[in-house]
């Protein structure tokens, strides 16, 4: 697992966990998309920011990514691993959620922009 991949995942977690959904959207390219488990694709930084703002408004928090593999091929970086977060469960109790996670990034300028983020 690359140090760079871990740094990217840590930035994502920090941005989500401090509630900066605009900043989260800005981690994505203009043509970036989120494909939620069982949901419809969400496209572009503003749409993605709104998607995650809605999740947070519903009480989802404490996001954590564990990067298990990072493969860099030219200007493409593919990160895979596990995700977890907590949120509302039955009867209003807090519940833990988690699963597999894939993030595909493209080198743009001096950094990386997410072009695809999906999980199950």
Secondary structure, 3 states (H helix, E strand, C coil): CCHHHHHHHHHHHHHHHCCCHHHHHCCEEEEEEEECCCCCEEEHHHHHHHHHHHHHHCCCEEEEEEEEEEEEECCEEEEEEEEEEEEECHHHCEEEEEEEEEEEEEEECCEEEEEEEEEC
